[in-house]
Amino acid sequence: MESAFLSKNGITTDDLEKKIIDLLSKELLSVSQIAKKLGIRRDVAAGYLEALKNQGKLDFHKVGRSNVYTVCRRKEDE
């Protein structure tokens, strides 16, 4: 159902993933902040973030009560 919403609004899954990675490469944001900036529901943002984490593109951190994700650093970047 959410993918129908995304395509109806001209946003593809790839676009959303790129936007999430772009946002997180610039600043540290909570799941709720990411959802608000992208205009999507928090649960949808959390799902995409978890999928990107499982793909090895993001790292997960707990900061206080917030769930925060950061862009993974590649080995060659270190």
N, C-alpha and C positions, 0 to 999 in steps of 0.2 A: 504494500500500500504506500509506503513512504517513497519507494522508487518512482511510483506514478506521480506523487507530489513533486518530487525533484525534477522529473522530466517535463512535467506540465509547466514548471517555472523556469525551464531552460537550463537547469543545473544537472549535470551528469555526476555519477559517482566519482569519476576521475577528477572532475572539476572540484568537487567537494573535498576530496583527499588532498589535492594540491593546495587548496585554500587553507585547510587545516595545517598542513606542514609549513606553509608560508607564514601563517599567523604565529605558530609556535617557534619558528626560527627567529622571530623578531622580539617576542616577549613571552614571559611566563604567565599562563592563563589557566584558570580552573575550567572544568568541564562546562559549568554554567556560563562563564564568560565567553567561551568559544561559541556555545549555542546562541547566545544573544548576538554576538558579532556577525554570525552567519545567518541569523534569522531562521533557525531550525529548533525543533524541540530538544530539550536536554537529553532525553533518552536516546534520540537518534544520534546526537553528537557523541554520547558515551559509547554507543555501538561502533561508530566509525573509529573512534580513538582506540577502542579495544582491538578492533580488526587491524589497525595500523601497528599497534604494539605487537600483535601476534605475527605480523609480517616482518618484524624487526626494524621498522621505520621509526618507532617512538619508544621511549622509556617511560615507565610509570613511577610516580613518587607520591607519597602521602605527605602533605604539608598541613599540619593541624588537622582540621576536619575536611579539608579539600583534597580532591583527587586531581593531581597535576601530571601532565604529560610533557615530555621534552623530546626534541628531535634527537635521534641517535647520532652519535659521532662515529664516523667510519674509522676503521683502523688506520688508514692512510692519512687521516686528518690529525691523528694524535702524534 
